[in-house]
Amino acid sequence: MKLILCKDCQDIVRLLPTPKSCFCGKCGGYAIDQQLAVYFGDNAVSIGINNRELKSAVLSQPETGNGEEFTSFVIPKQCPSLFKVKEIRYTLMRVLDSDKNINELVSPNVSYSELATIVSEKQGTFTYIPVERMQRYWHEYLPANPFDFHVQEIRNEDL
């Protein structure tokens, strides 16, 4: 399990498929797949937890006394399965049919705030996908889009 610790607000964020940030918003990230993850923030510290040991500790939780220990560690700054980005960027697509099978590429690389501006100026229903995931799984998103990575929908009325 990969986590991000924000040294500013002391919040810890688990890297899941949906991008998340810490309480103060200065750090965060998301999982691209089971191995790869992306994070941002100058004061972010990446932490790893041994999943098997955590599961065993949870299953062996005692009623009283000392808790069950498991291994956690600070992930090195240079790690092939976790990479730092300046900010999370998104690929924006307009949904052209109700089954979400055909989509039109609107913008390949925008910030979250730019997403809101673009969507407010256009009509329709849109989806947005983190750029790194889109680049890795491009063939799965265009032209057919199975949307199996917790893609969020955004509509004009949501803004």
N, C-alpha and C positions, 0 to 999 in steps of 0.2 A: 504494500500500500504506500502511495506517495502522498505526502502532505507538504504544505507550505506554511511556514511560521513567519508572521509579520513581526519584525523587531520593533515597529512603531506602536501598534495597538495590542500586540501579544496574542492576536487571534490565530487560530490554526484552521486551514482550509484543506479539505480532502480533494484531491484532483480526480474529478469524475468527468463523464462525457460532456456535461453542460458547463460552460465557463462560469466560474465563481470568483468573487474577490473577498478579501478580508473585511472586517468591520469598518476600517477607515478607508478602504478602497485603494490603498497604495500597492497591494500585492494580490496575486491570485493566479489562476491558470485553469487548465482542463486536461483531461486525458484524451489523446488522439485515438488510442486503442488500448489493448491490454498491456502493452509494453511501453509505448511512447507517450510522453506528456510535455506540455508547454507551460511555462510560468512567466510572470512579469513582476517587476518591483525591485528597486535598488536595495531595499531592506528586507528582501525575502530570503529565507533559509529553507532549503529543501530537506525534508526528513523522510526516511524510509522506515517501515515497520515490517518485520518478518511475519507474513500473513499466516503461515502454518503455526508459528509459536503463539500468535495472538489468538487464533482459533482454539488452540489447545488450552491456553490460559483462561479464555472465556468459558470453555466447557468444564474446566477444573476450578472454577471460582469457589473459594471456601466460604463457609457461613460466617466464620470469625477468624481472628488472627491476622497473620500477614497475607497480603494479596499474592496472587500468582504472577510471576515475572515473565516477561517476554522481551525480545530484542528489538530495539529501535536504534537508529543511527542517523547521523548527518550525512546526506548525500554529497559527494564532492562537487565543486563548482563546475568541473568539466566531466560530464556524464553522458554517454551515448544515448541513453533512453530518456533524458530530461534536458530540454534546452530552453534557454531564456530568450524572450522577445521583448522589444521595447513596449509594445502594447498588443492586445489581442485585436486582430483585424478579421473582418468577415467578408464572405462572398454573399451577395444579395441576389435572390432570384424571385421572380414573380410566378406564382402558381397559376397555370393556365387551365387546369382541369380539376374537378373536385376530388379525383382519386390521387392527386399529387404525383402523377406519372410524367407529366410534361411540364417543363419549367423553362422560363426565359431568363437568361443571364442579364441582370440589370447592372451590377457593378462587381468586379472581381476582388476588390481589395479596399474596404472602407472601415473606419472606426465605428464604434457603437453610436456615437453622437451623429456621425454622418448618416448612419442607417435611418435614424429618426427623421432627419431632414429630407432624405430622398423619398421615404415612404409617405411623408406628409404632403409632398408635392405630386405624388402619383396616385392612381386609383388601383384598387385590387387587393388581393391577399399576397403576402410575400413570405418567403422563408429566408433565414440567414444561417450560414454555416461558418464556423471558424476556418480561416484560410488554410492553415496547416492541415486540417482534416480534409478539406476540399482538395488540396493538392495531392494528398496521399491516396484518396479514394475517388478521384475525379471520374473514373469510368463508372462508378456506382451512382453518381449524381446526375450526369447528363448523358443522353436526354432522358433516360428512365431514372427515376429517383425513388429508391425503396424507403428512404427516411427511417433508417433503423439506428440512428445515432442521436436520439433525443433532440432532433432539430425542432426549434421553436418557431411557431408561426407568429407573425406580427401583422396587424391590420391598422389602418388609419385610426379607427376608433380606440385602439389600445394606447395610442400615444398621448 
